[in-house]
Amino acid sequence: MKTNKKIFDAIIIGAGIGGLVTASQLAAKGAKVLVLEKYIIPGGSGGSFKRKGYTFDVGASMIFGFGEKGYTNLLTRALNDVNEKCETIPDPVQLEYHLPNNLTISVDREYEKFISKLSNRFPKEKEGIRKFYGTCKKVFNCLDSMPLLSIEDPSYLFKVFFKAPLSCIGLARWLPINAGDVARKFIKDSELLKFIDIECFCWSVMPALKTPMINAGMVFTDRHCGGINYPKGGVGKIAEKLVNGIEKLDGKIRYKANVTEIILKDEKAIGVKLSNGEEIHADIIVSNSTRWDTFGLNNNDKSLIARNSVPKSEYNWSKTYKPSPSFVSIHLGVAGELIDKNFNCHHIIVEDWEELEKEKGVIFISIPTLLDSSLAPDGKHIIHAFTPSSISEWDNLSRKEYLSKKENYYSFLIEKISKIIPKLDQNIDHKEIGTPRTHRKFLGRFKGSYGPIPNKKLLGLLPMPFNTTNIENLYCVGDSCFPGQGLNAVAFSGYACAHKIGSKLNINDFKLPD
Ligand SMILES: Cc1cc2nc3c(=O)[nH]c(=O)nc-3n(C[C@H](O)[C@H](O)[C@H](O)COP(=O)(O)OP(=O)(O)OC[C@H]3O[C@@H](n4cnc5c(N)ncnc54)[C@H](O)[C@@H]3O)c2cc1C
């Protein structure tokens, strides 16, 4: 089947949050968009699925970007731009750390409360703590003072520079810097520096020395400004509402639509081919698939672009960044009485600092029913826990070995969670176990990876690629583009992508605020 007649201005491959924000922004600018999603629900790693009366989040559940003020609240803005809104529930605490040497500390929404707790634990570093987090706030203030659009668009940069020159200079200054270098300027205590490492690792999956300062500034401040807010009904609501917005604006989304090829003609992207042989053409193609899956990098045997047409710049990128490990995730339905109503929603356990970057070195635990009880049947809670795991641990196993390994990881996670939620194993009503193979299969992500991490220490965010590619009319969006992983970050990438395309199609109605 061929549809050479162009019905759509832009085709977006993938309905992750990056793809959906691009599509909804383009639709809001008046473009006709088609989103092709290979799975049966929208949202990718930011989706939700239902089992036995439970609504489980696929991955993300600690959500930034839902504030009401400033410009960094990109989820609020993206929904608002297509006349949609998510009801959200504020989380009083971002997360609670359970770290070696009995370092148990929670990060309160209230900045002063968190800073004084940390200072009490590290009294000699009181000043350094204020200086480090204060510097993060300065970075955030620069970001929050201007509309966040495409840094690739000279006219945007020109306008924004004239409007907010100090913020622009501020941001340019921090772009090549990593959070660990800033921390070391102000802090000497090695345990506190390790704490800064886990503060970064829990969203960048990198220690502070390899985590860009721009991202750290954003995360370490937004949690106290806009705060962490959980979308009522589950994280998947964000994607569902973006889809509603796209459809109201005459855009279309198709599920079970697996794109196997981006069609090129005269070195330009002109359409896509689906696994059923169907071809659809459009002037603009956007890939929300990872760069490894789009360009077949790092010996990926799948590629949407024919091997001989892959730009050299993409191979260069894949030498600079490698795929992070994936996760083993468990989703549990458990007896409600197991968890006190004042327990915090998100927890991280590290038992040995030396293991931080290793297989099973960190355990992430979320109990979103503490914020939204509608996610589980009456009297039940949800626990979602995950730990880093590499695909190399899971490939080349027989079925029996695979199932047995799954059970081993499951028991490992249950034992660790039981340290903060005792009697867990006797109170489980429902369980799901996902491995890196599950992430690879259902999210279509190379090696099931969480996203790109630097191969070596880099100059902050500078080497991260933007949305344009060296193939004309082909754009990338999502966590393998600037500024990286996380729902709010990929929403930024979506805004930037739609703005860059909008300037090409001449549909940007862009005015800086007075
Ligand atoms: C376990 C886990 C926990 C996380 N926790 C948090 C958190 O608490 N807070 C936070 O902010 N972030 C968190 N994240 C990260 C966040 O979820 C991701 O960074 C973000 O959702 C990535 O969005 P994306 O748009 O780049 O891509 P994805 O979510 O990967 O979406 C891409 C979509 O494209 C589709 N697709 C791919 N290839 C094709 C194709 N060829 N044809 C058609 N469709 C295709 C996929 O099916 C998928 O739906 C977590 C991630 C994981 C895995």
The ligand as an ORCA input file, in Angstrom:
! r2SCAN-3c Opt
* xyz 0 1
  C      12.031      2.512     35.023
  C      12.059      3.968     34.627
  C      11.802      4.935     35.588
  C      11.805      6.288     35.251
  N      11.493      7.224     36.197
  C      11.385      8.527     35.838
  C      10.879      9.488     36.757
  O      10.528      9.140     37.894
  N      10.763     10.777     36.345
  C      11.089     11.174     35.067
  O      10.919     12.355     34.722
  N      11.566     10.265     34.172
  C      11.718      8.961     34.518
  N      12.136      8.040     33.608
  C      12.627      8.511     32.299
  C      11.518      8.909     31.352
  O      10.443      8.019     31.469
  C      12.075      8.901     29.919
  O      13.268      9.686     29.852
  C      11.091      9.461     28.918
  O       9.794      8.932     29.122
  C      11.566      9.125     27.513
  O      10.648      9.667     26.598
  P      10.895      9.595     25.037
  O       9.825     10.386     24.398
  O      12.296      9.981     24.715
  O      10.843      8.067     24.590
  P      10.062      6.738     25.001
  O       9.357      6.871     26.285
  O      11.053      5.644     24.829
  O       8.956      6.616     23.861
  C       9.279      6.269     22.537
  C       8.029      5.688     21.896
  O       8.315      5.426     20.519
  C       7.755      4.158     20.170
  N       8.552      3.648     19.046
  C       9.880      3.379     19.054
  N      10.255      2.943     17.844
  C       9.155      2.927     17.056
  C       8.911      2.557     15.706
  N       9.895      2.111     14.922
  N       7.651      2.662     15.199
  C       6.645      3.141     15.994
  N       6.819      3.482     17.304
  C       8.059      3.390     17.820
  C       7.907      3.322     21.425
  O       6.991      2.235     21.418
  C       7.594      4.366     22.505
  O       6.218      4.431     22.784
  C      12.109      6.672     33.911
  C      12.361      5.698     32.944
  C      12.335      4.354     33.271
  C      12.567      3.325     32.214
*
